[in-house]
Amino acid sequence: MDFTEIYKQSSSLVSFSPGAQFILTAIEDRLIVRRTDTLQIIRTWLLDASRSPTHASLTTLKAKSSSLAHLVSTQEAWISHLGWSCDSEFILAACAKRGVVHIKKLQDEDWTGRIDCGAEGLVKVEWAPDGRTILCFSEWGLRVTVWSLATGAATYIQFPVYPDKGYAFRADGRYFVLAERHKSKETLGVYDALDSYKLTRHFPLPTVSLSSLSLSPTGDHLAVWEGPLEYKLYILNLAGSIIATFSPDRDPGLGIRCIAWHPNGMFLAVGGWDDKIHILDNLSWSPTSTFELSSKVPNGVIVWREPSKWLEATEGRGFLSYERLRGPYVIPITKVDVTKPNPKTGTVQMDWNINGSLLCVRFENVPTAVHIFDFPISSQCFSPRLRSVLLHARPVQHVRWNPVRKGNLVLCCGSSSVYTWSNEWLGEGGEEEEIAECIGVPAKKFNTRDVNWAPDGKGLVLLDRDQYCCAFEVEEDHLAQNEIGTRLYAHEL
């Protein structure tokens, strides 16, 4: 893996373009676009720091001194959101505290667009799947404003339940579903994205206190679930009919924390605060398998343990394999009092790989571990099992599957390194083998707080608090045809 130089960024706003040819970065109130092959700057814009007229008339800064007021005013002008359109032609950058969204065109440096939000404010902005429509979420759950770049027209959708969740687009981008609250009752609106977001269906939800919703990859089923005090999941279709309801036979006391649809929509993984994961099938919507966190790792499960003080031994250069252990093995689990508010327990992350043959899980009461479950493909007998456990010296912060390759995973722990796991290696007998490696970031002061793949699965962006670097695989022509591997190169920055 070849690491680039370290570059500045702010608010962790670094993004690969959909085609992975460019990298977009925000530095305070400036946008920078680089080529991924050379890291040369090809575009840069300094954004207009002026507030929207409505926001300027309503905002009054209350500060003890003029210097503090100037500092607050300067930070308000920083970019809070950015994103690429689906074809990489347009870029949006928003200053949420000032209620302004800027639109830039990659091939025309002088072209510019601007959206001034009104008195409702702005908390989130993102592209719609068509790449020509922008969704702006207001403060206080007042409305979602849908702006069209093609016509300049705006469509207003009133009273979303949440600005950061509770909505989804169907995989083909045709329909937009949004959880709404009208007259103190939770409802769902289905809008036709190809017909100026006109309302096609509107029906009440069975939830009392909606936590969130998730649309299946096929777009046929919608999962909605209650808040943290009740473990209840509803499966609906887009016509509003309730297809199934799921609650465990034994009430765990607290509700659902996260769910994850299988890539083909055949299964739904449901994780709560009780350290259990229920795998529901899409025929009976009942559990076909249930995994429960245990301190004892059984026989047949591979345990990968981060070597002790490996960063000091290697001076942060190169890579080192994990220590490979065999079960049974005992993992320390933090005991948590669930009667206290916000208990640090349960499933904090669940993600399927690209073909649904693997599921990675993080439990909050085992913060240093990553569990990888093996799911058979459709032609094999269905018998999912725990395959591997990765143990680390520090709590795991983020885990990401490769978006292209089915058996490649990367994670970070807030240290000057990244960690990879792969089952794509072939042994001497042609058998599939897995390998886990610790890779040092060759920099004096760099802690990887987040990591993201490039869309083509060949590069990574590593994020620290106010800086970032990229890492790319080095491909060799003489690698065997069936062997997928990476040689790791590091040079001092």
N, C-alpha and C positions, 0 to 999 in steps of 0.2 A: 504494500500500500504506500503510495507516494503522497506525502503531505505538502501542502502549499504553504506560502507565507501566512502570517497572521494579519488580519485586517480588522478595522474598527466596525462596530455596528451598535445600534441602540435598541432596547426593548426586545431583543431576540428576533428582530425582523430581518430574516434572511431567507430567501426562497428561490429554488430552482424554477426555471420556466418549464411548462408542460413538456416541451421537447428536449429538455435538459441541455440546451445550447447556451443558456444565459443564467446568471445569478443576479438576483435583485436584492439590494441592501438598503436599509434606511439608517442614516446617521443624523440623529436629531431631526432637522427639518430639510434634509437633503436626500434625494434618491440617487442611487448609483447602480448602473447595470454593467456587468462584466461578462466577457466570454468565458465559458468553462474550460476551453482548451488552452487558452493562454493567460487567463485571468486579467487581461487588459480591459481598461475602462472604455466602453463604447458610447455610453450615454450618462449624463448627469444632469439633474434638475435641482434647483433651489426653489422650494415651494413658497408661495405667497403666504405670509404669516398672518394676514388680516383675518379677523373674525367675520362670520356671517353677519349681515346687518341686524337681524333679529337678536342673535346672540350678543352682539356688541351692546345693544340697547338694554338688554336684561342683565348683563353681567356687571357686578360691582365687586372689585377686589378689595378685601378687607385684610390689610397687613399692618404690622406694627411699624414698619419702616419702609422707606421707598426702595431700599436695596432688596428687601424680601419681596416686595411687590414686583420688582423687575425680574427676580429669579422665578417666581411663580408664573409670571406672564411669559417668560422665555420657554419654560418647560411645557406650558400649554400648547405652544406652537410645534412641539415635537410630533413626529408621525406616530400614530398609535396602531394603525392597521395598514397592510398593503397586500396586494395580490395580483396575479396574472389572469388575463382572460384565457379561455380554453385554447385559443389559437396563438397565444403569445403576442398578439398584435397590440393589445392595450394593457395598461397598468393603472391600478388605482392606489391611492395613498390618502389616508384619512387622518385628520386631526380631530379626534372625538371631542376633546374638551372645548374646541372652538366651533364645533358643528359644521365642519367643512370637509368635503371629499374632492380630491384632485384626480383628474384622469389624464394620462399621458399616452402618447402613441410612440411605439418603439421605432418605427421607420421614419417618423417625422418629428424632429426635436422641437419644432416650433408649434406643433398642434397641441392644444390644451383644452380641457373641459373642467368644469367646476360645479359642484352641487352644494348649495347653501341650505342647511337644515334650519327649520324654523324654531319656534319656542319650545317644541317638544324635545329638542336636544338630539344627541347621537351617542349610542353606546357600542354599536357594532355595525360593520359594513362588510359585504362580501359579494363576489360575482355569482350570478346565476349560471347554470351549466351552458347556456347558449353563448356566453362571452360577450353579449351586447346588452345585458340587463344587470343593474346593480340594486341590491337589497340593502336598505338602511333601516336599522332598528332603533327606535327612539327610547328615551328615558321613560321610567315609570310604567313601561308596558302599554304605552298609549297607542302605538301603531307601527306597522311596517310599511315603508314607502318603497315602491318598486319603480325605478327609473329606467327608461329605455333610451339607449344611446342612438338608436335608429330614428326614433320619432321625437325624442325630447319630452315625451309625455310621462306623467307620474300616475301610478295607481296606488290607492291607499287602502290598507287592510287594518281594521281597528282591533285593538285590545289583544295582542298576543300574550300568552301566559308568561313566557320567558323570552329574553333577547338572545340567549346563548344556547338554548336547547329547545326541544319541543317543536321542531320543524324539520322537514326533509323534502328532498326532491326524489321523484322516482328515477330509477337508474337511467332511463332514456331521456330524462329532463322534461317529459311532457306535463307532469302534474307536480304541483307544489302543495304540500299538506302542512297545516299550521294549527297548533293547539291555541285556542282562544278562550277568553272568559267574558261572557255576556250575562249581565244581571246576576252575578255571583255564581253562575253555572259554567262548568267547563264544556266546551264544544270543540269540534274539529271542522276546519274549513278545507275543502279541496278545490284548488284553483288551476285553471288551464293555462299553462305557461305559454302555449302557442297561440292563445287568443286573448292577449293583453291581460292575463291573470284574472279572467272573469270567473266568478264563483260558479262551480258546477254542482257541488254538494255541500251541505252544512247539516251536521247532526250532533246530538249531545253525546258526550263521552260517559262511560259507566264509572269513571273514577270520582272519588270524593276530593282527593288532593293529588293532582297529577304530578308525578316526578319527572317523567320525560316520555318520549316516544321514539320508535325506530321502525323504519320501513324496510321490508325484506328486499334482498337483491333482485328478486323477480317482480317486485311491485304488487304482488297479490295480497300480501298480508301486512298488517300494521300491528305492532306490539306497543301497548301502553301499560304503564304500571303506576301503582300508588306510591305515596311518599314513604319516608323512612319508618313510619310507625305501623305499616300493614304490608305483609308479604302477599301481594296479589297482582297477577299479570293477566291482562286481557288481550286476546287476539281478535282483531277485527278485519273486515275487508273495506275497500274504499267506498262501498255503498253504505257503510255504517252498521252492518249486521255483526253481532258478536258471535264469533265462530267457536271460541273456547275460552275457558278461564282456568288459571293454574294457581294453586296454593299448596305448599307442602302439607303432608298429612299431619305433621307435628308443627305447630306454630313456633317459629324460631324467635318470636318476640319483636324483631326488627324487620324491616322490609328489604326490597331489592336494591342493590347498589349499582350494578351494571349488567348489561346483556350484550351478546354478540351473535349476529346472524352468521351461519355458515355461508361461504361464498355462493353456493348454488341454492340456498334457501331451504335445504332439506332439514336442517337442524337449527335449534336456537339454544345457545348457552346462557344460563341465568345464574348470576352470582349475587349473594346477599351479604349481610353482616355476620352470618353464622358459619363462615368458612366452608360452605358447601357450594358445589356447582352442579346444577341440574341440566342435563342435555335432553331437550324436548325434540320429538320428531314432528314433522309437519302433517302427519296423517291423523294421529290420535291426540297430539299436543299433550302427551303425558311423558314422564321421564323414561328414557331408554337406558340412561346411565346416570349415576350420581357419584361425583368425586368429593371426598372430604379431606381437608387438610389434616395431616397426621405428622407427629414428630418423628415417627419411625418410617424410614424409607425402606420398602420391601426389597427382597432379593430380585435380581433381574433388572433393576433400575440403575442407570449410570449416574453417579454423583460426580460433578465437576467442581473442584474447589480452587479458588484463587490462591496461588502460591503466596506464602507469607513474605512480606517486604521485598517483593520482586521489583518494584520500581526503584528502590535504593540499589539493589544488586545490578540492575541493567542501566541505571542512571537515566531511565525514561527513554531509552533508545531501543529500537527493534521490538521483538515480540517474544512471548514465552507461553508455552502450553499450560493449561490448567492441570492440576493434579487430578488424575482419574482414579476414582474410588468405586467400589462395588458395595451394594447394599448387603445386609441391612446396615443402615446408618441413622443416627439420631440427629435431628435438627432442633435447635432450641427455638421454642415458640414463646413469644411474650404473652403473659397472662394479662387480660384486659377486663376491667370492670364495665360490663355493658350497661349498668344502671346509671353511669355517668354520661353527661352529654358528649357527643361526637367521639365515641369509642374508636380507637385505632385498631380495628379488626375487620375481617372480611375481605372480599375480593375488590381490589383497587384497579385492576386492569385485566382484560381478557381480549386477546386478538388471535384470529385465525391467520394462517399463512395463505398464500394466493390460491391454492387449490383445495384448501380445507383439510389437508392430511395431518396438520399439526395445530395445536392450540397452546399458546403461551399464557401463563397466568401469574399474576403477582398478588400475594396476600399481604395486607398491611401489618399484620402482627408477626410476619416473617419478612422484614423489609430487605434483608440481604439475599433473598433467594428468588429464583425464577424457576417455575415448574413448567415443563414441556410435556404435553399429552399427545399421544400418538393415536390418530384416527385412521382406520382403514379406508381405502378408496371403495367405490361402489361395487367393484367386482370381487372384493374380499369379504370374508365373514366379519360382521360388525362386532368388534370387541375392543373398544377404546381402552387405553391403559396409560398409566404414567410411564413416560419413557426416560426422561432425564431431569435432573435438578442441578441448577447452577448456583453455587454459593460464593459469596463475595465478602470482602472485609468491611465494606461500607454499604449503606442502604442503596438499593437500585433506584434510579430516578426515572429512567425511560427505557422502554424496550420497543424496537421497531423491526418488523419483518421486511425482508427485501421485497419490493413491489413486483419483481419479475421472476426471480428464482424462488422455488418452493421451499428450499431447505437452508436458508441463509438468514441469520438473525444478528442484530447488533444492539448493544445496550451501553449505558453509561451510569457511573456512580458518583459523579461530581468530583472526580480525581483527574489527574493529568494522564488519562488513558481512556481507551475504549475497549470493549470486549466483544468478541464474535463467537458464534456457535454455528456449525454447519454439519449437515448429514450428507453432503454431496461428494465427499471424498471416496475414492475407490481403493480398496486394499490390494494386496498382492494377488489374491485369488479372485479379483473382480467383484468382491463383495462390498456393499455399501457400508461405509464407516462414518462415524461422527467425530468431530474435533472441536475443541474450544480453546481459544487463544486470548491472551492479554496483550494489547498493543499499546505501547507508550507513545504519547504525543511528543515529538521532539521539540519542545519549547520550554523555556525556563519558568514562565508563569502562565500556565493555561490549565484551567479546570473544566472538564467537559460536563456542562450542566444539562445539555440536551443534544440530540443527534437525530438527523433526518436523512433519508435516502434521496438520491436523485431519481426522477421518474423512470429512467432506464435501468436502475439498479446497479450502476457501475461506479457511482460516486457517493460520497457522504459530505454533509456539512456539519461541523462540530461547533457548538455554541458555548461560549463562556458568558460572563455577565455583560461585558461590553466589547467583546471581540469574537472573531470566528476564524476558522480555517477550513479548508476542504481536504478530503482524502480520496484518492482515486486508485482503482486497481491497476496493477501493471500486468498486462497480458503478454505472454510469451508464445511465439509461433510453435515452439517445440513441445508445448504441453500436449499430453495425450488427448485424443479426440474425446474420450469419455470422462476425462478427469477435469473437474472444475476446481481450480485452486487459485490461491493468491500468493505471490511472493511479496514479502513485506520489506519495504525500503524506508529508511528514515535518515534524514539529514538534519543537522542542527540549524535552527532558524536564527 
